[in-house]
Amino acid sequence: MTAAASHPGIVALGGGHGLYATLTAMRYLSPDLTAVVTVADDGGSSGRLRSELDVIPPGDLRMALAALLVAPAALADRAAADAATGGHRADDAKLWGDLLQHRFGGHGALAGHPIGNLFLLGLIEMLGDPEAALTKFGELFDITGTVLPMSTEPLTIEADVTGLESDPRLSRSIRGQVAVATTPGKVRRVRLLPEAPPASAQACEAIAAADLVVLGPGSWFSSVIPHVLVPDQLDALISTSARRMLIVNLAPEPGETPGFSVERHLHVLHAHADRLRIDDVIVDEHSAPAGRERDHLVRAAALFGAELHVGDIAVPGKHVHDPRRVADVVERLIESDAHPSGARPPRRELA
C-alpha cells in the first residue's frame, strides 16, 4: 500500500451475504472498492431468471450493489454532503437500497423476485453487456465503487460428494449451487462448468491494480473457492502486488461444510489452488481457541505463505461477521506494516 494513496484500492471477492458483509466492512476503510462476484447461483429468483433468459444470475450482483449503496460509511459520507448542501442523498440512498432488495409478494410470476434483479437484467438486455449494465446501474443510483462479475457468462458448480452411496469410498457428482449447498453428503471437491471459463478482464485488471485484495467469508464451496477456479483470475491473484487477505467463516455451513473446522476450510481451499499465496489469514478468536487447535491453524495458514491473525470479529452471540470489527482488524494490520517509504515488507516465501 503506497504512502501516497489517500484511499487504498480494495478488491473484495465472494458472493451473497458473505460478500455483502465484506463490502460493508471495507467501505469503512476506503470508497475505492471493487466487488468481484460469483455467477453460479441457480436458486430462487436468480435461478428462475437464469433459466428463463439464459443470463448470468443477478442476485449476488444486486446484493453487492446494495451493499455499496447503503453501507454505514457510505451513508455517513452522504449525510455529511447533505449537511453541507442541504440535500437528501443519504435518505435517498437508503430508500433506493431498500427498493433494490424489495421482493414482490403474492403467488404469481413476479412472486419472490427482488426489484433489483429485474432492473439489472433489463439493463443487461438493453445494453447487451453485463459489465456495461453494472456500470450504468451504479451511475443511476449514484453508487460509489464498482461491481463486476467473476465471468461474463453464467457458470455451473459441480461437486464430488461422498456419503451418498452404500460404499463410503465412492463419490457422486452433484451439479448446481443449490444441490451442492443442500446435499446430505460431504463435499470433497468442486469445479466449474464450463471448465476454464473466461474471466472478466476488468476484474483481473482491478486485482492487478489493487492495494488490498480480500477473499471470503462466504459459502466456501459455492462463493469462495469458485474465485480460484477461473484460470485468468487465479493468475491475477497470484501475480498481483496487492496485499492478499483471507477472512475465514465463523462456523461450518449446513450442507456445504458440516463438521468443518477452521483448519479444514484452509486445507480445502489449498487443495483447489495450491499456487495461491496469501499474506494474512483472519479468523475469529472464538472459532480458533488458543492451544493445539490454533497451532494447527498457524501451520495451515503457512501453506499459503500467510500469517494467522486472530481477533474478535463476530457479532456477539451470532455466527455473523461484524463489519466494523472486521474493518478494525484489517486497518490495524495495514497500519502495523506501514513503512515511511511506502514500501511493503517482503512476502513470506514458501519452503
C-alpha positions as CSV (number, residue, x, y, z in Angstrom):
1,M,0.0,0.0,0.0
2,T,1.6,3.2,-1.0
3,A,2.0,6.1,1.3
4,A,0.8,8.5,-1.4
5,A,-2.6,6.7,-1.7
6,S,-5.1,8.6,0.4
7,H,-7.6,5.8,-0.1
8,P,-6.4,2.2,-0.7
9,G,-7.8,0.5,-3.7
10,I,-9.6,-2.6,-2.4
11,V,-10.9,-5.6,-4.3
12,A,-13.3,-7.9,-2.5
13,L,-14.1,-11.4,-3.9
14,G,-17.1,-13.5,-2.9
15,G,-20.8,-13.7,-3.2
16,G,-24.1,-13.5,-1.4
17,H,-24.2,-12.4,2.3
18,G,-20.5,-13.0,2.9
19,L,-19.5,-10.5,0.2
20,Y,-22.2,-8.1,1.5
21,A,-20.5,-8.2,4.9
22,T,-17.0,-7.7,3.5
23,L,-18.0,-4.8,1.3
24,T,-19.8,-3.2,4.3
25,A,-16.5,-3.6,6.3
26,M,-14.2,-2.4,3.6
27,R,-16.3,0.7,3.0
28,Y,-15.1,1.9,6.4
29,L,-11.6,1.9,5.1
30,S,-12.0,3.3,1.5
31,P,-14.5,4.4,-1.1
32,D,-12.3,2.9,-3.8
33,L,-13.9,-0.5,-3.8
34,T,-14.4,-3.2,-6.4
35,A,-16.6,-6.2,-5.8
36,V,-15.9,-9.3,-7.9
37,V,-18.9,-11.6,-7.7
38,T,-19.6,-15.3,-8.3
39,V,-22.1,-16.0,-11.1
40,A,-23.0,-19.7,-10.4
41,D,-26.2,-19.2,-8.4
42,D,-29.1,-21.3,-9.7
43,G,-31.6,-20.9,-6.9
44,G,-34.5,-18.6,-6.0
45,S,-35.1,-15.6,-8.2
46,S,-31.7,-15.8,-9.8
47,G,-32.2,-19.4,-10.8
48,R,-35.6,-18.7,-12.3
49,L,-34.3,-15.7,-14.3
50,R,-31.2,-17.5,-15.4
51,S,-33.3,-20.4,-16.7
52,E,-35.8,-18.3,-18.5
53,L,-33.4,-15.7,-20.0
54,D,-30.1,-17.6,-20.3
55,V,-28.2,-14.7,-18.5
56,I,-25.8,-14.5,-15.6
57,P,-27.7,-14.8,-12.3
58,P,-28.3,-11.3,-10.9
59,G,-28.9,-11.9,-7.2
60,D,-25.4,-11.7,-5.8
61,L,-24.5,-8.8,-8.1
62,R,-27.6,-6.9,-6.8
63,M,-26.6,-7.6,-3.2
64,A,-23.1,-6.2,-3.9
65,L,-24.5,-3.1,-5.4
66,A,-26.9,-2.6,-2.5
67,A,-24.0,-3.1,0.0
68,L,-22.0,-0.3,-1.6
69,L,-25.1,1.9,-1.7
70,V,-26.2,1.5,2.0
71,A,-23.0,0.7,3.9
72,P,-23.0,2.8,7.1
73,A,-19.8,4.5,6.0
74,A,-21.3,5.3,2.6
75,L,-24.5,6.7,4.2
76,A,-22.3,8.8,6.6
77,D,-20.4,10.3,3.7
78,R,-23.7,11.2,2.0
79,A,-25.1,12.7,5.2
80,A,-22.0,14.9,5.6
81,A,-22.6,16.1,2.0
82,D,-26.2,16.7,2.8
83,A,-25.2,18.9,5.8
84,A,-23.1,21.0,3.5
85,T,-25.5,21.3,0.7
86,G,-29.0,20.9,2.2
87,G,-29.6,17.8,0.1
88,H,-31.1,14.4,0.9
89,R,-28.7,12.0,-0.6
90,A,-28.5,9.8,2.5
91,D,-32.2,9.4,2.7
92,D,-32.5,8.7,-1.0
93,A,-29.7,6.1,-0.8
94,K,-31.5,4.3,2.0
95,L,-34.7,4.3,0.0
96,W,-33.0,3.1,-3.2
97,G,-31.2,0.3,-1.2
98,D,-34.5,-0.9,0.3
99,L,-36.1,-0.8,-3.2
100,L,-33.4,-2.9,-4.8
101,Q,-33.8,-5.5,-2.1
102,H,-37.6,-5.5,-2.0
103,R,-39.2,-8.7,-3.2
104,F,-42.6,-8.9,-4.8
105,G,-45.2,-10.8,-2.8
106,G,-48.2,-12.8,-3.9
107,H,-48.2,-16.1,-5.8
108,G,-47.9,-15.0,-9.4
109,A,-45.0,-14.9,-11.9
110,L,-43.3,-12.0,-10.0
111,A,-43.6,-13.5,-6.6
112,G,-40.2,-13.7,-4.9
113,H,-38.3,-11.6,-7.4
114,P,-36.3,-8.6,-6.0
115,I,-36.9,-5.4,-7.9
116,G,-33.1,-5.0,-8.3
117,N,-32.8,-8.3,-10.1
118,L,-35.4,-7.3,-12.7
119,F,-33.9,-3.8,-13.1
120,L,-30.4,-5.2,-13.6
121,L,-31.5,-7.8,-16.2
122,G,-33.4,-5.1,-18.0
123,L,-30.3,-3.1,-18.3
124,I,-28.3,-6.1,-19.5
125,E,-30.8,-6.8,-22.2
126,M,-30.8,-3.2,-23.3
127,L,-27.1,-2.7,-23.3
128,G,-26.1,-6.2,-24.3
129,D,-23.2,-6.4,-21.9
130,P,-23.3,-7.3,-18.2
131,E,-20.3,-5.1,-17.2
132,A,-21.7,-2.1,-19.0
133,A,-25.1,-2.7,-17.3
134,L,-23.5,-2.8,-13.9
135,T,-21.6,0.4,-14.6
136,K,-24.8,2.1,-15.7
137,F,-26.7,0.7,-12.7
138,G,-24.1,2.3,-10.4
139,E,-24.3,5.6,-12.2
140,L,-28.1,5.7,-12.0
141,F,-28.1,5.0,-8.2
142,D,-25.0,7.1,-7.5
143,I,-23.1,4.2,-6.1
144,T,-19.5,4.7,-5.1
145,G,-17.5,1.7,-6.1
146,T,-17.6,-0.9,-8.8
147,V,-19.3,-4.3,-9.1
148,L,-18.1,-6.9,-11.6
149,P,-19.0,-10.5,-12.4
150,M,-16.3,-13.1,-12.0
151,S,-17.1,-14.2,-15.5
152,T,-19.4,-12.7,-18.1
153,E,-21.1,-16.0,-18.7
154,P,-23.3,-18.0,-16.3
155,L,-21.3,-20.8,-14.6
156,T,-22.4,-24.1,-13.0
157,I,-20.9,-25.7,-9.9
158,E,-20.3,-29.4,-9.9
159,A,-19.1,-31.2,-6.8
160,D,-17.7,-34.7,-5.9
161,V,-19.7,-35.8,-2.9
162,T,-19.2,-38.8,-0.7
163,G,-21.6,-40.4,1.8
164,L,-24.4,-40.8,-0.7
165,E,-23.5,-44.4,-1.7
166,S,-23.5,-47.5,0.4
167,D,-19.8,-47.7,-0.1
168,P,-18.3,-44.6,1.7
169,R,-15.3,-44.6,-0.6
170,L,-17.4,-43.8,-3.6
171,S,-18.3,-40.3,-4.7
172,R,-21.2,-39.0,-6.7
173,S,-21.2,-35.9,-8.9
174,I,-23.7,-33.3,-7.8
175,R,-24.5,-30.4,-10.2
176,G,-25.8,-27.0,-9.3
177,Q,-25.2,-24.5,-6.5
178,V,-28.4,-25.3,-4.6
179,A,-27.9,-29.0,-4.9
180,V,-24.3,-28.6,-3.6
181,A,-25.4,-26.4,-0.7
182,T,-28.1,-28.8,0.4
183,T,-26.5,-32.2,-0.2
184,P,-26.6,-34.6,2.8
185,G,-23.2,-36.0,1.8
186,K,-19.8,-34.5,2.3
187,V,-18.4,-32.2,-0.5
188,R,-14.9,-33.2,-1.4
189,R,-14.1,-31.1,-4.4
190,V,-15.8,-28.6,-6.7
191,R,-15.3,-27.5,-10.3
192,L,-16.8,-25.0,-12.6
193,L,-18.7,-25.8,-15.9
194,P,-17.6,-24.9,-18.4
195,E,-14.1,-25.8,-17.4
196,A,-11.6,-22.9,-17.5
197,P,-14.3,-20.3,-18.0
198,P,-13.4,-16.8,-19.3
199,A,-12.6,-14.3,-16.5
200,S,-13.8,-10.7,-16.5
201,A,-10.9,-8.7,-18.0
202,Q,-12.0,-5.7,-15.8
203,A,-11.9,-7.9,-12.7
204,C,-8.4,-9.1,-13.5
205,E,-7.2,-5.5,-14.1
206,A,-8.7,-4.4,-10.8
207,I,-6.9,-7.2,-8.9
208,A,-3.6,-6.3,-10.6
209,A,-4.0,-2.6,-9.7
210,A,-5.3,-3.1,-6.1
211,D,-3.6,-2.3,-2.9
212,L,-5.6,-4.9,-1.0
213,V,-7.4,-8.0,-2.1
214,V,-9.9,-9.7,0.3
215,L,-11.3,-13.2,-0.3
216,G,-14.1,-14.5,1.9
217,P,-16.0,-15.1,4.0
218,G,-19.0,-16.9,2.4
219,S,-20.3,-20.2,1.3
220,W,-17.0,-22.0,1.0
221,F,-17.6,-24.2,-2.0
222,S,-20.0,-22.0,-3.9
223,S,-18.9,-18.4,-3.2
224,V,-15.3,-18.5,-2.1
225,I,-13.5,-21.4,-3.9
226,P,-15.0,-20.6,-7.3
227,H,-12.9,-17.5,-7.4
228,V,-9.7,-19.6,-7.7
229,L,-11.2,-21.9,-10.3
230,V,-11.2,-19.3,-13.1
231,P,-7.6,-19.6,-14.5
232,D,-7.0,-16.0,-15.6
233,Q,-8.4,-14.7,-12.3
234,L,-6.3,-17.1,-10.3
235,D,-3.2,-15.9,-12.3
236,A,-4.2,-12.3,-11.4
237,L,-4.4,-13.2,-7.8
238,I,-1.0,-14.9,-7.9
239,S,0.8,-12.1,-9.7
240,T,-0.8,-9.0,-8.0
241,S,1.5,-6.9,-5.8
242,A,-1.6,-6.2,-3.6
243,R,-1.7,-7.4,0.0
244,R,-3.9,-10.5,0.0
245,M,-6.2,-11.4,2.9
246,L,-8.4,-14.3,3.5
247,I,-11.3,-14.0,6.0
248,V,-12.4,-17.4,7.2
249,N,-16.0,-18.4,8.1
250,L,-17.1,-18.3,11.7
251,A,-18.7,-21.7,11.7
252,P,-19.5,-24.7,9.4
253,E,-22.3,-24.2,7.0
254,P,-25.1,-26.8,6.9
255,G,-25.0,-28.7,3.6
256,E,-21.7,-27.4,2.3
257,T,-19.3,-27.7,5.2
258,P,-20.9,-29.6,8.1
259,G,-18.4,-30.6,10.7
260,F,-15.6,-28.5,9.1
261,S,-13.1,-26.9,11.5
262,V,-11.5,-23.6,10.6
263,E,-8.3,-25.5,9.7
264,R,-10.3,-27.7,7.3
265,H,-11.5,-24.6,5.5
266,L,-7.9,-23.7,4.8
267,H,-6.9,-27.2,3.7
268,V,-9.8,-27.4,1.2
269,L,-9.0,-24.0,-0.3
270,H,-5.4,-25.0,-0.7
271,A,-6.4,-28.3,-2.3
272,H,-8.2,-26.3,-5.0
273,A,-5.4,-23.7,-5.5
274,D,-2.0,-24.8,-4.2
275,R,-0.3,-22.0,-6.2
276,L,-2.2,-19.2,-4.4
277,R,-0.3,-17.1,-2.0
278,I,-1.9,-15.1,0.8
279,D,-0.4,-12.6,3.2
280,D,-2.9,-12.7,6.1
281,V,-5.5,-15.3,7.2
282,I,-8.0,-13.7,9.6
283,V,-10.1,-15.8,11.9
284,D,-12.4,-15.1,14.9
285,E,-10.9,-15.8,18.3
286,H,-14.0,-17.8,19.4
287,S,-13.7,-20.2,16.5
288,A,-10.0,-20.7,17.0
289,P,-9.3,-21.4,20.7
290,A,-5.7,-20.9,21.9
291,G,-3.7,-24.1,22.2
292,R,-3.2,-27.1,19.8
293,E,-6.1,-26.1,17.5
294,R,-4.6,-22.6,16.9
295,D,-1.2,-24.2,16.4
296,H,-2.7,-26.3,13.6
297,L,-4.2,-23.2,12.1
298,V,-0.8,-21.5,12.0
299,R,0.6,-24.4,10.0
300,A,-2.5,-24.4,7.7
301,A,-2.0,-20.7,7.0
302,A,1.6,-21.3,6.3
303,L,0.5,-23.5,3.3
304,F,-0.3,-20.2,1.6
305,G,2.8,-18.4,3.0
306,A,0.4,-16.5,5.3
307,E,0.5,-15.3,8.8
308,L,-2.5,-16.1,11.1
309,H,-4.3,-13.3,12.8
310,V,-6.9,-13.9,15.4
311,G,-9.4,-11.2,16.5
312,D,-12.9,-10.6,17.9
313,I,-14.7,-10.1,14.5
314,A,-18.1,-11.6,15.2
315,V,-21.4,-10.1,16.2
316,P,-21.7,-11.2,19.9
317,G,-23.7,-14.4,20.2
318,K,-24.1,-14.9,16.5
319,H,-22.3,-16.6,13.6
320,V,-22.2,-13.4,11.7
321,H,-19.2,-11.2,11.0
322,D,-19.4,-7.7,12.4
323,P,-18.3,-5.3,9.6
324,R,-17.0,-2.6,12.0
325,R,-14.8,-5.1,13.9
326,V,-13.6,-6.7,10.7
327,A,-12.6,-3.3,9.4
328,D,-10.7,-2.5,12.6
329,V,-8.7,-5.7,12.4
330,V,-7.8,-5.1,8.7
331,E,-6.9,-1.5,9.4
332,R,-4.6,-2.5,12.3
333,L,-2.9,-5.0,10.1
334,I,-2.3,-2.4,7.3
335,E,-1.0,0.2,9.8
336,S,1.2,-2.3,11.6
337,D,3.1,-2.9,8.3
338,A,3.2,0.7,7.2
339,H,6.7,1.9,6.2
340,P,7.8,5.5,5.9
341,S,9.0,4.8,2.4
342,G,5.6,3.4,1.5
343,A,7.2,0.1,0.6
344,R,5.5,-3.1,1.8
345,P,7.5,-5.7,3.8
346,P,8.7,-8.7,1.6
347,R,6.2,-11.5,1.3
348,R,6.8,-14.7,3.2
349,E,8.2,-17.3,0.8
350,L,7.3,-20.9,1.0
351,A,9.9,-23.5,1.7
